Structure formats: C-alpha cells, structure tokens
C-alpha cells in the first residue's frame, strides 16, 4: 500500500495513533490539511520528504499530487485533522483513487469532539441523562438535509457535538431552543481542544452567546450541549455490584 489517509488527531501531537506517527516518519510525500494540523507532527517527517499544505490546493490538485507520487513509487500520507471520517472530505478523494485503481488505507484519529469531552472532563453518555451523541453542524456553504436541521435534532435532547458553527452561535442557540432544549440547558464551547492555548467557555443556552462573543471566539471550536454537562446522573450498571456480566458475577 502506498497511500494512507491518516487522522492527525485534534492538535496535541501525542494524540495521533502509533500507526499514524510511524507512517509520518517514513512518508516520502505528506499532504496535510492546513492550519488545524499541528506543525509539530510535520517535524516527524524524514529530511527529504515533500510536504504540501492542501489549504491552498483544489481537490484536483490534491489528487494530481497523490497520483504523481504514487507513479514515482513514493509513500504518501494524506494527513487530515481529527478523524478523517468527520467533515474530512475524504470520500471524494477515495472515490477518485478507486476509479484509478490506486489502493489506499485509512488510519483513524482522535476526533476533536472526543478531545472536547476530555477537556470538559465529561461523559457524553450518562445513564438516565442521555445514551446518544449527535455529531452535527449548522448549515454553511455545505447544505444540511432538511430532516437534519438543528432544531429537529434538538427535539431528542441528546448530547450534541456541533462542529464548524461557533461563528454562528446565535443561530445555534436559536435552533436548539426552538427545537426543545430549555434555556437553562448547559452548553460549553471548547476552543482548540488539546492545543496549548485550549480555552473552555461554559454557560447555558441563555448565556453562552454573550460569553463567547465577548471572548472573540470565532473558529476552531466545538460546541457541546446537553444535560451531561450538569451534575446529575444514575450510576452505571456496568460497575454496580448487583449487575453481573461475562467477567464478574453479581453479588
Ligand atoms: N475531522 C475533524 C473535523 C474537521 S472540521 C475532526 O474529526 O475533528 C473542522 C471543525 O472541527 C472546526 O470548525 C471545529 O468545529 C472542529 N475542531 C477541529 N479541531 C478542533 C479542536 N482542537 N478543538 C475544538 N474544535 C475543533
């Protein structure tokens, strides 16, 4: 295999997988996804590796670079932020490689919505609070199907991780409230989770927009909403003494 789509993780260069890190050290060509990839990861590259920033490239140019490198029998790492399956525009690249008969492998990464949970020290799936995590975004240049509008998703009152939307926080709050989240629902904005300059803003649907706007946060941030950010929950059955399972008998 000569082409690897690799998840770089959320920012902290130690949050890439061992496999991804190894591939970076042996790659001949690295095409990385702009400013969200920590430059420290690129320093793992061998000295004569060719390194390209895809922020200034079109899809065709990215593909052309991969195809050329493969033709020269080079090992190519296409480095995506977080995990490539989440808003990574990876499918359109894989489809072209499929059509050309070029093989590839995908190496997953730690998505920023998981780094945000770690930063918030929260559990998204609290018993009797929510057992569902919704990963979504507000509509931007990329349209969102009508049935997935934020207000419709909000009716579940599940834990929600909202990408790519902090610059429209007013609209996010409006849709969440319209969809059924009470105004006192806790919400947090995690900017640059796992980076040295990570920042956390907490509030409720009633207060968060003012707090975040005052701080001037308008990009690279995760919005997390739901009662899981509150104190209350039921203890998990997994570790409860009355609950036996394959590896432990009930007492
Ligand atoms: N594939 C990436 C997401 C790419 S879309 C992943 O799995 O994380 C880019 C969006 O991801 C940003 O607008 C922001 O909402 C979020 N994001 C990426 N890195 C982040 C980080 N370190 N902290 C908070 N949000 C982040």
Boltz pocket constraint, residues with backbone or C-beta under 6 A from the ligand:
constraints:
  - pocket:
      binder: B
      contacts: [[A, 10], [A, 11], [A, 36], [A, 80], [A, 81], [A, 82], [A, 83], [A, 84], [A, 85], [A, 86], [A, 87], [A, 88], [A, 110], [A, 111], [A, 112], [A, 113], [A, 115], [A, 116], [A, 162], [A, 163], [A, 164], [A, 165], [A, 190], [A, 191], [A, 192], [A, 193], [A, 194], [A, 195], [A, 219], [A, 220], [A, 221], [A, 222], [A, 223]]
      max_distance: 6.0
